Amino acid sequence: MSNGLASPYKGVFFDLDGTLADTAPDLVAAANQLLIARNLAPKQYEILRPRASAGARGLISGAFGIDPDHPDFIPLRDEFFANYEKALLVNSVLFEGVDHLLDQLDGAKLPWGIVTNKSERFTNPLTDLMGLRQRAASTVSGDTTPYSKPHPEPILHAARIANIDPSYSVYVGDDIRDIVAGKAAGMKTIAAAYGYCGCEEPPEAWGADYLVRHPKELLEIIFPQ
């Protein structure tokens, strides 16, 4: 049964980490395991949390101060992946208000999807465990297409799967790459300032159509009165 809410959009697409789900606790734990295994002190959560949106690259850089060109990066990345795969959903949760938001989208029969740069190896089991993939009209990962955000193709691919015109859709994300990709895909964009926002530019500078500081504010944009 419809909840009677009306939206100017035909579909809503979300980034995953830092937008729908607060996955930083488990991502940071996987990075700190690398340090502990080398008899190094783990980093404070507050230091590594903003890097969670950049995945292994950001977290390994934050933990060890190295970039992907460093010879130690690949083995550290593979060990990080192994750590994370074993503990995908220990302390990760949906952000406050997200469950209600998704219930409202479902009640309004407004399709929604997930577009993340996380690889399918992690996205699919995590979104299954969180009860998201079963509800989403499409779930696209960083390796589902030959491209990842900020390229628009993953978002366009998600819209095609959901059979939704991108020009009547909105994309929500907590990184500048999300906004760049969403705009390039022809969607309206919403910067999720409550997320990790790990890039140097503040969310206000990303050029998004809207900015929200709590997921509940998304309802006001998606279902304007």
C-alpha positions in Angstrom: 0.0 0.0 0.0 1.3 3.5 -0.9 2.0 5.9 1.9 0.7 8.8 -0.2 4.0 10.7 -0.4 4.8 12.3 -3.7 8.2 13.0 -5.1 9.5 14.9 -8.2 12.0 12.1 -8.6 11.6 8.7 -10.3 14.5 7.1 -8.4 17.0 7.7 -5.6 20.5 6.3 -5.6 22.9 6.2 -2.7 26.5 5.7 -2.0 27.0 3.0 0.7 29.9 3.7 3.1 29.3 6.9 4.9 25.9 7.6 3.3 23.6 4.7 4.0 25.8 2.7 6.4 28.3 3.7 9.0 30.9 1.0 8.1 33.9 2.9 9.4 34.1 1.0 12.7 34.8 -2.3 10.9 37.0 -0.7 8.2 39.1 1.0 10.8 39.4 -2.2 12.8 40.7 -4.0 9.7 43.3 -1.3 9.2 44.3 -1.3 12.8 44.8 -5.1 12.7 47.6 -4.4 10.2 49.4 -2.2 12.7 48.8 -4.5 15.6 50.2 -7.5 13.6 53.4 -5.5 13.2 53.7 -4.5 16.8 52.7 -1.0 16.0 50.2 1.1 18.0 46.7 1.3 16.5 45.5 4.6 15.2 42.8 6.5 17.0 39.4 5.9 15.4 38.8 9.6 14.9 42.0 9.8 12.8 41.1 7.0 10.4 37.3 7.5 10.2 37.4 10.3 7.6 39.5 8.0 5.3 36.9 5.2 5.3 35.2 6.6 2.1 38.5 6.0 0.2 38.5 2.3 1.3 41.8 0.4 1.5 43.7 3.2 -0.2 42.7 5.8 2.3 42.9 3.7 5.4 46.3 2.2 4.5 47.6 5.7 3.8 46.2 6.9 7.1 47.7 4.0 9.0 51.1 3.7 7.4 51.6 7.0 5.5 52.1 5.3 2.2 50.4 5.6 -1.2 49.5 2.9 -3.8 52.9 3.4 -5.5 54.8 2.2 -2.4 56.1 -1.4 -2.7 54.4 -2.4 0.5 51.0 -1.2 -0.5 49.7 -4.2 -2.4 50.6 -6.8 0.3 49.1 -4.5 2.9 45.9 -4.0 0.8 45.5 -7.8 0.4 45.9 -8.4 4.1 43.5 -5.5 4.8 40.9 -7.1 2.5 41.3 -10.5 4.3 40.9 -8.8 7.7 37.8 -7.0 6.5 36.2 -9.9 4.8 36.2 -11.9 8.0 34.5 -9.1 10.0 32.2 -7.2 7.6 29.3 -6.6 10.0 30.6 -6.4 13.6 30.0 -2.8 14.5 28.6 -1.4 11.2 25.1 0.0 11.3 22.7 2.0 9.1 23.0 5.7 10.0 20.2 7.0 12.3 17.2 7.7 10.2 18.2 5.7 7.2 15.9 2.7 7.9 12.9 5.1 8.2 13.9 6.8 5.0 14.1 3.6 3.1 10.7 2.5 4.6 9.2 5.8 3.2 10.8 5.2 -0.2 9.4 1.7 -0.3 6.0 2.9 0.9 5.9 5.5 -1.8 6.9 2.9 -4.4 9.9 5.1 -5.2 12.7 2.8 -6.4 16.1 3.2 -4.8 19.6 1.8 -5.5 23.1 1.6 -4.2 26.2 2.6 -6.1 29.5 2.1 -4.3 33.2 1.9 -5.1 33.4 -1.0 -2.8 34.1 -4.3 -4.7 31.4 -6.9 -5.1 33.4 -9.2 -2.9 32.4 -7.0 0.1 29.3 -5.1 -1.2 27.1 -8.1 -1.9 27.6 -10.0 1.4 27.5 -6.8 3.5 24.3 -5.5 1.8 22.7 -9.0 2.1 23.5 -9.1 5.9 22.1 -5.6 6.4 18.9 -6.4 4.5 19.6 -3.8 1.8 20.3 -5.7 -1.4 17.0 -7.6 -1.2 15.1 -4.2 -1.2 17.2 -2.2 -3.6 16.2 -1.9 -7.3 19.9 -2.1 -8.2 23.2 -2.6 -6.4 26.4 -1.6 -8.3 29.9 -1.9 -7.0 33.2 -0.5 -8.0 34.0 -3.5 -10.1 30.6 -4.2 -11.6 31.4 -2.1 -14.6 34.9 -1.2 -16.0 34.7 2.1 -14.2 34.3 3.4 -10.7 33.2 6.8 -9.4 33.9 9.7 -10.2 33.1 8.1 -13.6 29.3 8.3 -14.2 29.0 4.8 -15.7 28.3 2.9 -12.4 25.4 5.3 -11.6 24.1 5.1 -15.1 24.3 1.3 -15.0 22.3 1.3 -11.7 19.7 3.5 -13.4 19.5 1.1 -16.4 19.0 -1.9 -14.1 16.2 -0.1 -12.3 14.8 1.1 -15.5 14.8 4.7 -14.3 15.6 7.8 -16.3 18.7 9.4 -14.7 17.5 12.9 -15.4 14.6 12.3 -13.1 16.8 10.8 -10.3 18.9 12.0 -7.4 22.3 10.7 -6.1 23.4 11.0 -2.5 27.0 10.6 -1.4 29.5 11.7 1.2 32.5 12.2 -1.1 33.2 14.7 -3.8 33.6 11.8 -6.2 29.9 11.0 -5.6 28.8 14.5 -6.5 31.0 14.6 -9.6 29.7 11.2 -10.8 26.1 12.1 -10.0 26.3 15.3 -11.9 28.0 13.7 -14.9 25.2 11.1 -14.9 22.6 13.9 -15.2 21.2 13.4 -11.7 20.5 15.9 -9.0 23.0 15.5 -6.3 22.9 15.6 -2.5 26.0 15.9 -0.3 25.8 13.8 2.8 27.7 16.0 5.2 27.0 13.6 8.1 29.3 11.0 6.4 33.0 10.6 6.2 33.7 13.5 3.9 37.4 12.6 3.7 38.5 14.8 0.9 40.3 18.2 1.4 37.4 20.3 0.1 34.5 20.7 2.6 31.0 19.4 1.4 29.9 23.0 0.9 32.5 23.3 -1.9 31.5 20.1 -3.9 28.9 21.8 -6.0 26.0 19.5 -5.0 22.4 20.7 -5.5 21.6 20.1 -1.9 23.5 19.4 1.4 22.2 17.6 4.4 23.6 17.1 7.8 21.3 14.3 8.9 19.6 11.5 6.9 16.2 12.7 8.1 16.8 15.9 6.0 16.8 13.7 2.9 13.0 13.1 3.3 12.4 16.8 2.9 14.2 16.9 -0.4 12.9 13.7 -1.8 9.3 14.3 -0.7 8.9 18.1 -0.7 5.7 19.3 0.7 
